[in-house]
């Protein structure tokens, strides 16, 4: 009897499976089965892992097939919040849906539709006046939380060839510190510029050599340079886990931190308030663009390998809060345009989302600056053979741009052949740049520990502010 039942099940199983393929069962198939069928039918390869397809199913699977592999893949994957990246003529790689990454043409069309809302300086100024308060609101920073009364924590000064370095921590909310390093020229006469240098998403945080080279070289030219950590990055990891960086709160705290850094540097007797700039790369470039749009105290900006109309920032610290939904929708290029007519340098390369900058996005920015009669104030250095970094090919034009607009001594960093010479910069070991000690032993007793505690404190302060 048992053998008979097994035989009957084996014979009927195909019919049972066939019966599942009807409208009553939504023509449902596993994602793995559908992908395998796509590969066979269209003679393509779709690379995926078992974990990516596990427990995922496609409703009306057969009805989603179209004439090409790409149309079919889009139909199949969109309801699952997945997509493919094309790696070759017939090779695709399965990925989670990336809300922040658009097709180039889609990004351009979006920017064109945004740009139809203004046609001269007056209409663009109206747009800026609408956007700025909405950006603050989207970041939950309207009104701004009150500043703690504490003084910055500053370490001993180290003296090098033409510049000094001291580490600094600023309390931006009760128990929340933003850490950085302050580079100054050894000889200061009168008021001098200050350049904020937010970190990007590269290994070794602000301790890496290229970050130190940049800030020390700016100091040797005659500017103050302030290098600081991203949220849950660098020394901020004494208070938070690295996973906390990939939250919308990261964008909020990084914005508030930069505002409080500006508050501080503008109290320094040597700071010239008319020459305040900001320059960061990658995620630090997105932060640069946002800060230049939000805070009119910033008079010069230089986002590096970051700005694009078809890329909104792959980390929540860049796009985790709904800033791009403001005023009916905006993007990072329009936000960059909000810096007009202040000098702005955009550095792009050929191997990331800035590869098409000269084709569409930069001409848009030139047009906006032209409304002010300042088209020459916006520049693009495009490096088609370069990749995503902040190497010498990016740093050197940055130095010259800042020197030109902030009247710095470029000859102080030039070699005998007229090229940029960074060889006089001393690269410090990471522990030398810590504010709170090599093991975090100097972290203040009131320091917040963890995202939950931060969120609770932020909500408490926000609630108090809104009730005033």
C-alpha positions in Angstrom: 0.0 0.0 0.0 2.8 2.4 0.9 4.6 1.8 -2.4 1.3 2.4 -4.2 0.8 5.7 -2.5 4.4 6.8 -3.3 3.9 5.8 -6.9 0.6 7.8 -7.1 2.3 10.9 -5.6 5.1 10.7 -8.0 2.7 10.5 -11.0 0.4 13.2 -9.7 3.1 15.7 -8.5 3.6 17.3 -11.9 -0.1 17.7 -12.2 -0.2 19.3 -8.7 2.6 21.7 -9.7 0.8 22.5 -12.9 -2.4 23.2 -11.0 -0.5 25.8 -9.1 0.1 27.7 -12.3 -3.2 29.4 -12.5 -4.8 32.8 -11.6 -6.1 31.3 -8.3 -2.5 30.8 -7.3 -1.1 34.0 -8.9 1.0 31.9 -11.3 3.6 31.9 -8.5 7.2 30.6 -9.0 10.4 30.9 -6.9 12.8 33.6 -7.9 15.5 31.1 -8.5 13.3 29.2 -10.9 12.4 32.4 -12.8 16.0 33.5 -13.0 17.1 30.1 -14.3 14.3 30.3 -17.0 15.4 33.8 -18.0 19.0 32.6 -18.4 17.9 29.7 -20.6 15.4 31.6 -22.7 17.6 34.6 -23.4 21.0 32.9 -23.4 22.3 35.2 -20.7 24.0 34.8 -17.3 22.5 36.2 -14.1 25.0 36.1 -11.2 23.4 35.6 -7.8 23.9 33.9 -4.4 21.7 31.5 -2.7 21.0 34.0 0.1 19.8 36.6 -2.5 17.1 34.3 -3.8 16.2 32.3 -0.7 12.4 32.5 0.2 11.7 34.9 -2.6 8.8 34.3 -5.0 7.5 36.0 -8.1 3.7 36.4 -8.6 2.4 36.1 -12.2 5.9 35.0 -13.1 5.3 33.8 -16.7 3.3 36.9 -17.4 6.3 39.1 -16.7 8.4 37.8 -19.6 8.9 40.3 -22.4 10.9 40.4 -25.7 14.3 41.0 -24.1 16.2 39.9 -21.0 16.5 43.4 -19.6 12.8 44.2 -19.9 12.0 40.8 -18.3 14.4 41.2 -15.5 13.0 44.7 -14.7 9.5 43.3 -14.6 10.4 40.3 -12.4 12.7 42.1 -10.0 11.0 45.5 -9.4 8.2 44.1 -7.2 10.9 42.5 -5.0 12.9 45.7 -4.7 15.7 44.2 -6.6 17.6 45.0 -9.8 20.5 43.8 -11.9 23.7 45.6 -12.9 24.9 44.8 -16.4 28.5 43.6 -16.3 28.9 42.5 -19.9 26.9 42.1 -23.2 25.1 39.0 -21.7 26.1 39.1 -18.1 24.1 40.6 -15.2 24.6 40.7 -11.4 21.6 40.6 -9.0 21.5 43.4 -6.5 19.1 44.9 -4.0 17.2 47.9 -5.4 19.3 51.0 -5.0 17.0 54.0 -4.5 19.9 56.4 -4.7 21.3 55.2 -8.1 19.4 56.2 -11.2 20.0 55.6 -14.9 22.0 58.5 -16.3 19.3 59.7 -18.6 16.7 59.5 -15.8 18.9 61.7 -13.6 19.3 64.3 -16.4 15.6 64.4 -17.2 14.9 65.0 -13.5 17.4 67.8 -13.3 15.9 69.3 -16.5 12.4 69.2 -15.0 13.7 70.9 -11.8 15.4 73.6 -13.8 12.2 74.6 -15.6 11.1 76.3 -12.3 13.5 79.2 -12.7 15.1 81.3 -15.5 17.0 84.1 -13.9 18.6 85.2 -10.6 15.4 86.4 -9.0 13.5 83.2 -9.7 16.4 81.0 -8.6 16.7 83.0 -5.4 13.0 82.3 -4.8 13.7 78.6 -5.2 16.6 78.8 -2.8 14.5 80.6 -0.2 11.9 77.8 -0.5 14.4 75.0 -0.4 16.7 76.0 2.5 14.1 76.0 5.4 12.6 72.7 4.0 16.1 71.1 4.1 16.5 72.1 7.7 13.0 70.7 8.5 13.7 67.4 6.6 16.8 67.0 8.8 14.8 67.6 12.0 17.0 70.7 12.7 14.3 73.3 12.6 14.7 74.9 15.0 18.3 74.0 15.8 19.0 72.3 19.2 20.6 74.7 21.7 24.4 74.6 22.0 25.8 73.0 25.2 27.7 75.5 27.3 30.8 73.4 27.5 34.1 74.5 26.1 36.0 72.5 23.4 38.4 69.8 24.6 41.8 70.6 23.0 45.0 68.5 23.2 48.6 69.6 23.2 49.8 71.3 20.1 52.4 69.5 17.8 54.7 71.8 15.8 55.9 70.8 12.3 57.4 72.5 9.3 55.3 75.6 8.8 52.2 74.4 10.6 50.9 73.0 13.9 48.2 70.4 14.8 46.0 70.0 17.8 43.1 67.6 18.3 39.8 69.0 19.3 36.4 67.6 20.5 33.2 69.8 20.5 30.1 68.8 22.4 27.3 69.4 20.0 24.5 67.9 22.1 24.7 67.0 25.8 27.1 64.0 25.9 27.6 63.9 22.1 31.1 64.9 20.8 32.4 65.5 17.3 36.2 65.0 17.1 38.7 66.4 14.7 42.2 67.9 14.2 42.9 71.6 13.8 45.8 72.6 11.5 47.1 76.1 11.7 50.0 78.1 10.1 52.9 78.7 12.4 53.0 82.4 11.4 49.6 84.1 11.5 49.3 87.8 10.6 45.8 89.3 10.7 42.7 87.4 9.7 43.1 84.2 7.7 40.7 81.7 6.0 39.4 78.5 7.5 38.6 75.4 5.5 36.4 72.6 6.9 37.5 69.2 5.8 34.8 66.5 6.5 35.9 62.9 6.2 34.7 60.6 3.4 34.0 56.8 3.4 37.6 55.7 3.0 39.6 53.4 5.3 41.6 54.9 8.2 39.2 57.8 8.5 40.7 61.2 9.0 44.0 59.6 10.1 44.9 58.5 6.6 47.8 60.1 4.8 45.9 61.9 2.0 43.7 63.7 4.6 46.7 64.8 6.7 48.5 66.0 3.5 45.6 68.0 2.4 45.0 69.8 5.7 48.6 70.4 6.6 49.3 71.8 3.1 46.4 74.2 3.4 47.8 75.3 6.7 51.3 75.8 5.1 49.5 78.0 2.5 48.2 80.2 5.3 44.7 78.8 6.1 43.2 77.0 9.2 42.1 73.6 8.2 39.7 71.6 10.4 39.5 67.9 9.7 36.6 66.1 11.4 35.0 62.6 11.8 31.8 61.4 10.3 29.2 60.1 12.7 30.0 56.6 14.0 33.4 56.8 12.2 36.8 57.5 13.6 36.8 58.4 17.3 33.0 58.6 17.2 33.2 54.8 17.5 33.9 55.3 21.2 30.3 56.3 21.5 28.6 54.3 18.7 28.8 51.1 16.6 29.9 51.3 13.0 26.4 50.1 11.9 25.0 53.3 13.5 26.6 55.2 10.6 24.2 53.7 8.2 21.2 55.4 9.6 19.3 58.6 8.8 20.5 60.0 12.2 24.0 60.1 10.7 23.0 62.7 8.3 21.3 64.7 11.0 24.3 64.6 13.4 26.9 65.3 10.7 25.0 68.4 9.7 24.6 69.6 13.3 28.2 68.9 13.9 29.4 71.1 11.0 27.2 73.9 12.1 28.7 73.8 15.6 32.2 73.6 14.2 31.4 76.7 12.2 30.2 78.3 15.4 33.5 77.5 17.1 36.0 78.5 14.3 34.2 81.8 13.9 35.0 82.6 17.5 38.8 82.3 16.9 40.4 85.7 16.7 42.4 84.8 13.6 39.4 83.6 11.5 38.3 85.8 8.6 34.5 85.3 8.5 34.5 86.3 4.8 36.8 83.4 3.9 35.2 80.3 5.2 35.3 77.2 2.9 34.5 73.5 3.0 35.9 70.6 0.9 35.3 66.9 1.3 35.4 63.9 -0.9 32.9 61.1 -1.6 30.5 61.1 1.3 32.3 64.1 2.6 31.6 65.7 -0.8 27.9 65.2 -0.3 28.2 66.7 3.1 30.1 69.6 1.6 27.3 70.3 -0.9 24.6 70.2 1.8 26.5 72.5 4.2 27.2 75.1 1.5 23.5 75.1 0.7 22.4 75.3 4.3 24.8 77.7 5.9 25.5 81.1 4.3 28.6 81.5 6.4 30.3 79.2 4.0 31.8 81.3 1.2 33.6 78.6 -0.9 32.9 74.9 -1.5 34.8 72.1 -3.3 33.0 68.7 -3.4 35.3 66.0 -4.7 34.2 62.8 -6.6 30.6 63.1 -5.3 28.1 65.3 -7.1 25.8 63.8 -9.7 22.2 64.2 -10.9 21.8 60.4 -11.2 23.4 59.5 -7.8 21.8 60.7 -4.6 24.4 59.2 -2.2 24.8 55.6 -1.4 25.0 55.9 2.4 22.2 57.0 4.7 24.6 59.8 5.9 24.0 61.3 2.5 20.4 60.4 1.7 19.0 58.9 4.8 16.7 61.8 5.5 14.1 63.1 3.0 16.1 66.2 1.8 15.7 65.2 -1.8 11.9 65.4 -1.4 12.0 69.1 -0.5 10.2 71.7 -2.5 8.6 69.2 -4.9 11.8 67.3 -5.3 15.5 68.2 -5.7 18.8 66.5 -6.3 22.5 66.9 -5.4 23.3 69.1 -8.4 20.5 71.6 -7.6 21.6 71.6 -4.0 25.2 72.3 -5.2 23.8 75.2 -7.2 22.4 76.8 -4.0 26.0 77.8 -3.3 25.9 80.3 -6.2 27.4 82.8 -6.7 30.1 81.7 -4.2 33.2 80.0 -5.7 32.7 76.3 -6.2 35.1 73.6 -7.6 33.7 70.2 -8.6 36.2 67.5 -9.2 35.0 64.5 -11.1 36.5 61.3 -12.5 35.8 58.6 -15.1 35.2 55.6 -12.9 32.3 56.5 -10.6 29.0 58.3 -10.7 30.7 61.6 -11.6 31.9 60.3 -14.9 29.3 62.3 -16.9 29.7 65.6 -15.0 31.0 67.7 -18.0 28.2 66.5 -20.3 25.1 67.8 -18.5 25.4 68.6 -14.8 28.3 71.1 -15.0 26.7 73.1 -17.9 23.6 73.4 -15.6 25.7 74.8 -12.8 27.4 77.2 -15.2 23.9 78.4 -16.3 22.9 79.0 -12.7 26.1 80.9 -11.9 25.5 82.9 -15.1 22.3 84.2 -13.6 24.5 86.1 -11.1 27.1 87.1 -13.8 29.6 84.8 -12.1 29.9 81.8 -14.5 33.7 81.9 -13.9 33.1 81.2 -10.2 32.2 77.6 -10.8 34.8 75.2 -12.2 35.0 71.5 -13.0 38.2 69.5 -13.1 37.3 66.3 -14.8 39.8 63.4 -14.7 38.5 60.7 -17.1 41.2 58.2 -16.4 41.1 58.6 -12.6 39.1 56.7 -10.0 37.3 57.4 -6.7 39.9 58.8 -4.4 41.3 62.1 -3.0 44.8 61.7 -4.5 47.3 64.3 -5.8 45.4 64.8 -9.0 42.4 66.1 -6.9 44.3 67.8 -4.1 46.6 69.9 -6.4 43.8 71.7 -8.3 42.0 72.2 -5.0 45.0 74.0 -3.5 45.2 76.3 -6.5 41.4 77.0 -6.5 41.4 78.0 -2.8 44.6 80.0 -3.2 43.0 82.0 -6.1 39.7 82.8 -4.3 41.0 83.2 -0.8 44.3 84.9 -1.6 46.6 82.3 -0.1 50.3 81.9 -0.8 50.5 79.1 -3.3 54.3 79.6 -3.7 54.7 78.3 -0.1 53.8 74.8 -1.3 55.5 74.9 -4.7 58.7 73.1 -5.5 61.6 74.4 -7.7 59.8 73.3 -10.8 56.6 75.1 -10.0 54.7 71.9 -9.1 53.0 71.2 -5.8 55.3 69.9 -3.1 53.7 68.0 -0.1 57.0 66.5 1.1 57.3 68.8 4.1 54.2 67.4 5.7 54.7 65.0 8.6 52.3 62.0 8.6 51.2 61.3 12.1 50.3 57.9 13.6 46.6 57.6 14.3 47.0 57.7 18.2 48.6 61.1 17.9 45.4 62.4 16.5 43.1 61.0 19.2 41.3 63.4 21.5 40.3 60.9 24.1 43.4 58.7 24.4 44.6 55.6 22.7 42.0 53.5 24.4 39.3 56.0 24.8 40.2 56.4 28.5 39.7 60.2 28.4 36.1 60.1 27.1 34.0 62.4 29.3 31.8 60.8 31.9 28.6 62.2 30.4 29.3 60.7 27.0 26.2 59.1 25.3 26.7 55.4 24.6 24.7 54.0 21.7 22.2 55.1 19.1 19.1 54.5 21.3 20.4 56.8 24.0 21.2 59.4 21.3 17.8 59.2 19.8 16.1 59.6 23.2 18.2 62.7 24.0 17.6 64.1 20.5 13.9 63.6 20.8 13.8 65.2 24.3 15.6 68.3 23.1 13.5 68.5 19.9 10.3 68.2 21.9 11.4 71.0 24.2 12.4 73.2 21.3 9.0 72.7 19.5 7.1 73.6 22.6 8.8 77.0 23.0 
